[in-house]
Amino acid sequence: MSLTPFESAARAVRDGAVAEAEAQVLYQQLSEDERLWLLDGDDPFWVGQTIMMTEGYNVRPIVHGAVERLGIPGLRFSDGPRGVVMGHSTAFPVSMARGASWDPELEERIGEAIGAETAAQGANFFAGVCINLLRHPAWGRAQETYGEDPLLLGEMGAALTRGVQRHVMACVKHFALNSMENARLKVDVTVGDDALHEVYLPHFRRVVEEGVAGVMSAYNSVNGEWAGQNEELLTGVLRDRWGFEGVTVSDFVFGIRDAAASLRAGLDVEEPFQQIRAEHLRAALDTGSASWEWVDRAGLRILATQLRFAASIQEPVQPLDIVAGDTHAALAREAAARGVVLLRNELVAGKPVLPLDGSALRRLAVIGRLADLPNTGDRGSSNVRAPYVVTALQGLIAALPGVEIVHVPDDNPAAAAAAAADCDAAIVVAGYTAEDEGERADPSAFTEELTALFPPVPAGAEERQQASMAGSEAIDAGGDRERLTLRPVDEEIIRAVGEANPRTVVVLVAAGAVITEAWRGSVSGIVLGGYAGMEGGNGLADVLLGAADASGRLPFAIPTDEAHLPYFDRDASAITYDRWHGQRLLDRLGVPAAFPFGFGLSYTTFVIAGAAASVTGEEAGEVAVTVTNTGSRDGRHVVQVYGVRPGVGDRVLLGFAPVFLAAGESRSFTVPVSLRPLSVWSAEADDLVPPSEESVQIAVGAYAGDPDAAHAVLALSAGRI
């Protein structure tokens, strides 16, 4: 069988040809209409909307710029990030729960599984590397990212990218400063160059350097210009500063407001359908308000990106039966257990309440409306239609076949306490659902300004279109959280159960911080379980019963008071961001966290000693350290390296490394660190510059502010010429 022109070009790139040169040859074979065809989705807007409203969101690949006569596949989109949205795929824990693992190696394996499932279902472009910074725990889409720290975000996003791109192109999102949900379509975020480049962009730069194929712009405005047509972000930062060579795409439907402006700014593809560009770009080209040079620039980048990807793939497309198969289900279970964070584990009768001794249990109370609810996250664009979901109750029943499980789902503190009093231990599952936090498409937000972005309904299709819109699954729930505490009735239940049974453990289900001051002293155990995916109940049972160590670590700080958080108005049309949020803000205020960034208990104990730091490159270093498991059982520790930025004063994460140690084992190893978080913005240099100081103090511990941390001095002058 003869090769298509695209396949021939991809083979040439694989053999050493330059992708841009082969893209130019391919591009010359396109007509003007086909060149414009590359710049948006293949479905007309109202056709695509009808399909999505009747079939469901992204049940099959959404195609952009396929040219069949030349064999150009186009960008064949699938959403994420908790797994592949198409079909009935593996629902992994949400990104925030995976961020709690602090485990890039595990995240890379998850990325490889997601990439394989994406390819098996006909897509080649996975837009699920979500790394927006968690500025405030009320943010509705907190579940889609990895935490509050740029370095953690960057390393986890890079790991997911590496795994995914063994099979398909990965796309990182949302570029940039997208950390509000309800107001995302209207808010203008004002940010200074220092906070922008020191806090809100380093993780995107890290993933770009990892070789991510695509970057999706955000809905919001940044410093007065919509992100989807923001030339400073899309060209000045992304292309000129960082050297990004891939493709840029808009967020869906409302991602750009002006066809010519978006193209001029450097936005290559309007997603997901033929909409604003199809309606207005040709006229703009005819009048000269848009340039064919901009069209050609975008088209060549689109083709070159596809060619580089096609040339790089070595793995064959796997059969469809890998999707949610046994191997990926086992990986989802492993990830669910790895992300459980043990926050409190008090002694009861001389022993920690966790892990529970399954052999000694006769009756176990499992309490709460969420205990038997399939609760894998919101119902928005990241929703994975898993073939099954193991709830907390189901996981415990499966793990304890000889134990009587007493389930109390009702919002009834007295009934919960009565059940708990007659049991050996009690598990209370409390927190949030998609009704409380998540992506939100509030119909009231669709103002005349936004609906004006829709193209006219084709003549004769009005009735059909109205019917499809009426049958749509509007996401009129979730959004930014209204509260940072549990429901009052949940707190009543926890206190009542804790009083009735000293062996009470609370399992929190949430994307971000939950303020626990009203009840945390009432119970012996607290774990953060999060939205744990389709194997979440099994993974939780593995940790609660000790089959797996409690090894998760907080990817965000949990404050004692909402007053210790940055300003947040979920309905704001304008807001200013600075560098102070999360643990950094707590440090600045001088107030302790309820649970600090990086915190998490284990079922064993560790000691870190003998730290020695050295510079290994212009922006890199390492810390040699010895870690000893001083407990009686095997366990996993996450060694974290922090430094205080000279002249600025904020403590920053420089590196981390998970380590498994047998009981009593001691091991020496090195933790790679990045010196970038120590850099400061210089208006004079118009860039980040390393600190002028000769050295910086390094703390190597179990969490931010660990009083038992080992200390070292990193001589920055050693890396300078």
N, C-alpha and C positions, 0 to 999 in steps of 0.2 A: 504494500500500500504506500502510495506516495505521501510525502510530508506536506502539510499545509505551510504557507509562508511563515506563519507564526512558529510552528514547530521547527522549521529550518533555521529561523533566527535564534530560537532558544538553544538548538544544538550548537550553533556557531558560538554563542556565549559560553556554553558549557566547555567548548574546545578552546576558549581563551579570547574570543572577540569581545569588544567593549559593548556593553548593553546599550548605551546611548547611541552608538553608531548603528547597531542593528535596528534599534527603534526608529531611527531616522529613515532607514531603507523601507521599513514597514509602513511608516507614516506617509511616505510619498505615494504609496499605493491607495491611500484613502481619498475619497471624494470630500468636498467641503461639508456635505451633510453628515458623512461618517465621522469627520473630525469633531463636529459638534456633538455627535452621538456619544462620543467617549466621555463627555463632560457631565453626564447625569445618569439617572436610572433608565432602564430600557422600557419600563411600563409607563404609559401615559398616566398622569396623576390620578384621575378618577377611576381608571381601570385598576390601578394598583391599590388604591384605597378600598375599592369594593372587594378585591381579593382578600386583602388583609382583614377587613371587617367581617367577611363571611367565613373564611377559612381559619382565621386566627393569625396572630402576629408571627411572621418569619417562620412559618411551618416548613417552608422550602427556601432555597437560596434566593436572595433578592439580587438581581443581576444588574450590573452597571457597565455599559460600553462593550458588550459582546458584538463582534463582527464576524458572522459565520463564514462569509466567503473567503476570509483570510485566516480563519481558524483562531481568531483572537478570542480567548475565553471571557474576557472582562473580569471585573471584580465581582465575585459571587459571594455575597455577604451572608454571614451568620453572626448573630449577637451572642453575648455572654454577660458576665464572666463566671457564673457558678457552674457553667457547663454549656453545652451546645443547645441553643433554644429550639433548633429544628427537631422534628420527630419526637421520639420518647428517649431522650438521651440520659446519660449519667448526671444526676444532680449532686455535685460536690458541695461541701460546705461553702457558704458565701466567702468572698475574698477576705472580709474582716476576720472571720473565724480561721481562715488559713493564715492570715497575717499573725494570728496569735500563736502559730506554730514556730515562728521565727526560723523557718526551715526552707531555704531556697532549693535545696536538693529535692525535697518532697514537692515543692511547687513546680519544679521543672518536670518531674514525672507526671504531675497533674496536667501540666501544659501539653505534654506529649500525648496523653490520653485524649484531651480535648481536641488537639489538632487531628488525631487519627479519626475521631468521631465526626469532626467537621468534614474532612475529606471523604469519608465513607458515605456521607449524605449529600455529596455533590457540590459543596461550597469550597472556596479557596481563600477566603478572607474572613478571619475571625476578629471581630471588633470587641474583644472582651478583656483587653489589658487596661483595667480601670485603676488609675493611681492618683486621683484627686486627693488632696490632703484633707484629713479630718480636722477642720478648724474648730468645730463645735459639735457636741454629741447629738444635738437636736436634728442635724442634717438628715433628711429623709433617706438619702441614698448612701449613707455611711456604710451600709452592708456591702456595697460594691467595691470598696477600696480596702487598703491593707492597714491603715492606721494614721497616726498624727505626725510621724517623723519622716522627713525627706529621704534619709538614707535607707530606712526599712522599706519605704515605698519603692525606692529605686531598685533595690536588690531583689525584692519579691517580684516586681514587674519585669525585671530583666530575666529572671528565672522562668517565669511563665512564657515570655517571648521566646526564649531558647527552645523550650519544649514544643510550643505550638508550631514554630517555624521549621521543625523537622518534617511537617506535613503540609501546612498551609501558611499563607501570609498572616501576620499578626498586626493588629492596629491598636495603638494606645490612645486613651481618651481620658477626659475631655479637656482639650487644650484651649484655655487654661482658666484657673481660679473658679472652677465650678464646684461650689460647696454649699449651695442652697438649693432647695427643691421647689417650694411653692412659687418663688419669685424668679425662677431661672429664665423665664422668657422675657423678663422686663428689667432685671436688676443690672445696674452699672456698678462694677467693682472698681473703686479707685485704689491704686496701690503704688507705692514708691518703688524706685528701681532697687533700693536695698532689700526690701522685703520680697519683692518679686524674684530677684535672682538668688537671694540667699535661702529663701524658704519655700516659695511656691513653684519654682521651676527646676531645681536640681534633679528631682526624680524623673522628670520628663527627659532631661538631658541624658541621664544614665541609661534609660531605655532606648533612646535614639542611638547612643553609642553601642548598644548591644546589637543594633542592626534591624530594629523594627521596621517593617515594610510600610506601615501606614500610620498617620496621625489624624485623629478626628477632632475637629474644633468643637468648642462649647457653644451653648445657646446664649449665655450671658454676654454682656458688654464689659470690656476692660478699658479703663481710662477713656471712656467716651466713644468707643467703637466696638460694634458687635464682633465677637471672637471669630465668627466665620468669614469676616471680611476685614480682619485686623492685620494690616500689612506689617506692623511692627512685630507682632507675634509670629505670623505665618511665614514671613520672609526675613525680617530683620533678626529675629532670634533663631527661628528654626533652621532656616537655610544659611544665612550669612554667618551667624555666630557658631552654630553647631554643625554645619555641613550636612544637614539631612538631605538624602538623595531619593527618598521614597515618595509616596503619594499622600496628598492631604485630601480629606473628605469632610463634608459637613455633617453635623448632627441632623436628624431626620426632620423634614418638612419645614421647620422654622429655623433651620441652621444658618441660612443667609437671608438677607433682606433685599439685596440689590445684585443683579446678575453681573453687571460690569464691574462693580466695586469688589465683589468676591474674587473674580478672576484676576483683576489687577493686583489684589492683595496677595495672591498666591494659593488660593483654594482651588484644587484641581477638579474634584468631583462633587457635584451637588447630589445628596442622597435624600430619599431613596428612589424617587420617581422623576419623570419629566415634569418640571414645575416652573420655577422662576426663570431659569435659563432657557428652557424650551419656549417660554412665553415671550421673553424680552431680549435675549442675547442677540438674535439675528438682527433685530432693528437697531440695537446699540452698535453693532458692527457696521451696519449700513450708514449710520449717522456719524460714525467716527468716535463715539463716546466709549467704545470698546475697540480693542486692537486684535487683529489676527495674530500678532506676535504673542499676545497673552494666550490665545487659544492653542497655538503651536507649542508654547512652553509647557502648558499643562498636558497636552496630548502626548508629548514625548516623554514626560515624566511617568504618565500612566502606563505607557507601553514598556518603557525601560524597567519599571518596577515589576511588571508581570513577567518580563523576559528573565530578569535576574532570579526571580522566584522559580520559574519553570526550569531554569538551568541548574538551580541549587538542589532541587529535591532528588534525593536518592531512594527514599522509601516508596514502595508501591502503595497504591490505595488499598486499604485493608477491607475485608468483607464486611457487610452490613451487620453481621452478628456480633461484631466487637462492641457495638453500641449498647451500653448498659449491660454488658456481659459480666461474667463472674470476675474477671481480672480487674475491670474498672470498678466494679462494686466493692471489691476488697480494698482497692485504693481509696475509695470514698470513705470506707469504714476507718481505715488507718488515719486519714486526714481528719475525720471527725474526732477521733480520740486525741490526736496530737494537738488539736486546737482547744481542748478543754483547759481552762485556767482555774486552778485551785486557789481561791482567795482567802479562805479561812478554814482551819482544821484544828479545832480545840480538843483537849483531852476530855474524855468521858470515862470514868472508872479507871483512870490511869493510862488510857490508850487514845490516840487520835481517832476521831469519829470516822475518818476515811483512811484507807479503803474499808468498806464494809466486808465483814467476814461472811461470805455466802453460806458456809457450812454451819454457821451458828444461827442463821436467821430462821425463824419459824413463820413470822408474819411481817410483812412490809407494807406500810401505808404509802401510796403514791397519790399525791394530792395536787389539785389545780386544774383549771379549765384547759391549760396547754399540755397537760401530761399525755393526752392521747390525741392530740391535734397534729395532723401533718402540717408542719410549719417550717418550710424551707426558705422563706424570705418573701419579698413582695411579689405582686402580680404584674409588674411592669415589663420592660424590655429585656430584663435579665431572667425572667421566669423560665425555668426548665421543666418541661412536662415529663417528669420521671415516671417510669413504669410502676413504681411503688415507693412508699415512704415508710420507714420504720420509726414509729414514735418512741418517746421515752418510755412509756408504759410497755409497749411491745418489746422493746429491747430488754427491759428488766425481766419481763415474763419469760422471754427466751433464755436469758442467762441464769434464771433461778427456777428451774422446773419443779423443784420440790418445795417451794416456798409459797405460802398463800399471799397473794397480792390483793390488798384492799384499796380499791380505787375510789376516790371522792372528787368528782369533777366540779361540783357545785360551788358557787360563791357563798359558802356557808361556814363561817369560822367555827361555830359550835360543833357542827357535824365533822369537820376536819379534825378538830381537837379530840373529839370522842374516838374517832378511828385511830388516830395516832397514839392515844393513850393505851390502846390495847394491842400495840404492835412493838416489835423489837427496835424498829427505826422508822423514820418517815422521810420521804423525799417530796419536797414541794417544788413544783415547776411553775415559775411565774415570769412574766415579762410582756413582750409585745408580739403583735402579728402584723400582717399586711394592712390591717385597718389602722394601725398606729403609726407606722413609719414605712417609707418606701417611695418609689417613683409615683408621681401623681400627674394625672391629666385631667385637671378640674375643668369641666365645660365652661364655668364662669370666667376662666382665664382667657378664653378665646375671644378677645376683643375684636372690634372692627378692624383695628390695625393688623391683627394677626390673620383673620379670615380673609383680608384683602390679598394675602399672599397666595391664596388658592386660585388656580386658573378657573375660568368659567366652566360650568358644567356643560358638556356637549349637548346640543339640541336633541331632544327626544329622550334624554337619559335622566331627566330630573327626578321622575318618579322612582326609577330603579335606584338612583343614588340616595334619595331620602330613605328608602327601605333599608339599604345597606348601612347607612349611618345609624338608623334606629336600632339595628341589630348588633351594633358594635359593643365591645366590652370596654366601656369607658372606665378609666382608672380613677374613679372619684372617691378615693380612700388613700390612706397613707399620707404621703407628703412629709414635711418636717414635723418632728414630734412636738406635741403640745405639752408634754411633761417629761421631766428627767427622773422622776420617781416612779415606782410602781403604782398601780391603782390603789386607792385607799383600802378597798376590800382585800386586795392581795396582801397588803401590809398587816391588816388585821388577822388574816389567816396565818401568816408566818409567825406572828407573835403568839397566837393561840396555840399553834402546833408546837412551837418551841417550848412553851410552858408545859405542854402536856407530855412531851417526849424529849429527853435531853439529847437523844441521837437524831436530831433533825438537821437535814441538809437541804439548802435552797439551791435550785438550779435556775440560773438566770438565762432567759432567752432575749437577746437584744443585740443590736448592731454596735452600739457605742456605750458610753458610760451610763450607769444607773446609780443615782444617789441613794445610798442604803442606810443613812444615819438613823432613820426612824425604827430600824429593826435589826441591824446586823449584830448587835450584842445579844439578841434573843435566841440565836441559833448557834450550833457548834460548827456547822460546815456551810460554806458558800462556794459554788463553782459557777463560772461563766461558761455556759454551753454554746450560746449563739445559735444562729440558723445553720444547722449542722448537716444539711443535705439528706439524701434519701437513705443513707445508712446511719443517720445521726443517733437514733435510739440505741443501736448496737455499739457504736463508738462510745457513747456516754456510759453505757453499762460496763464496757471494758475498763473505763477509768474508775467509776464508782466502786467496782468490785475488785480493783487492783490487778486485772489482767494486763493493763497497760499503766505505766507510770503517769502521774499527773505532771505533765511537762510543758503545758502551754504557758505563755507569758503575755502580759497585757500589751497590746499594740497602741494603747492610749492610757492616759492617766485618768483615774476616777477621783473627782474632787469630793470634799465634804459638803460643799455649799455651791449652789448655782451662781452666787456672786463672784466666785473664783474663776469664772469662764469669761471669754471675750463677749462683747456685745453681739447680740443676734436678734434680728427682726425678720421673721420668716415671710413677711409681706413687704419687705423693703423694696423700693425702686432704686435706691442708691445706698451704698455702704462702703466704708473704707477699711481695708485690711492692713494690719501691721504684722510684725514678726511674732507677737506675743499670743500664744495659745497653748493649751494643754499643759504639759509638765513645765515648759518654759515660762508660762505665765505664773504657775504656782511658785516656781523658784523666784521669780521677780517679786511676787507679792510677799514672799517669805512665809507662806502657809503650807502646812503638810497636806499631802494627798491622803485620801482614805486608802487608796491603793496606787502607788506610783507607777509611772511608765516603766514597762519591762518587768513588772512584778509578777510572781507566780510561785506558789509553793510546790514542793515535790513530796513524794512518799519516802524520800531519803534526804540526806543532808550533804552539803558540799562545802569545801573550803578552797578558796583561790589564793595562791601565794606566788611569790617570786617573779613579779611582773618586771619585764625589761622591754622598753620601747625603742624602735629605731626607724629611721626613714629609709625606704627602699626605692623611691622614685620621686619625680617632681610633685606628684599629688598622692603618693601612696606611702604606707608604712606598715609595720607589723609590731605586734606585741607578743613576746614570748611569756608564757605563763604555765604554772602547774596547777592542776585541778585534782582534788582528791574527793572521792565519794566516802564520806565518813559514816555513812549509815549502814543498815543491815540488809538492804536490798538493792538490786540494780536500779539504775535510774538515768535520766537524761537531764542535763543542765544546759542552759544557754548563757554563755559567757559574753558579757557586754562591756564595751570599751567606750568611755565618755571622756570628753575634754571640754574645758571652758574656753570660749573664744576670747583671746586677748583683746582688750579694748572695748568689747561689747558686753561680756559678762554672762551670756547665756550658755548653759551646759548643753552640749550637742552629742548625739550618738555618732561615733566614728567607725565602729565595726562591731561584729558579733559572730559567734560561732557556736552551734550546738555540739554537744559531746555526750556520748553514751559511756557510762562507766559501771563496771561491776561493783558490787559491794566491797568496800575496802580498797578499790583500785585507785591508783594515782597515775596521772599522765601529764607529760609536758608536751605542749604544742604551741603553734603560733596562730594568732588571730589577725587576719589581714584588716588593715584600717585604711580609710580614705581621709586625706587631709583637706578635701574640699569643704567639708562643713566648717572648718576653721577660717575659711576665706571670708573677706568682707568686701562689700561693694565700694568701689572708688569712683566718684563722679569725675575726677580728673582723668582717670584711665578709661572711663566708660566701660568698666569690666570688674569682675571679681579679682581681687588680688590677695596673695597669701599674707598672713599677719607679719608685721615687721619684727615682732619679738623673736628672740633667739630660741626660746623653748616654750613648751606648754605642759601643764600638769595633766597627767592621764590617770583615770580611775578605772580599774577593771573589777567589775562586780556582777551581782545578780540582778540589779535594777538601778534606775537612776537614783542617786543619793544613797546607795547601799553603804551603811556605816562600816561594814566588814570588807569593803573593797580593798584590793591591793593597789598600790600607787607606784607610779613611775614618772620620769621626766622624759619627754620626747624632745630631742634636740633638733629643732627645725633647721638650724643653720647647717646641719650635716647634709641636707638635701639641696643646698644652694651652691651655685657655682660662683 
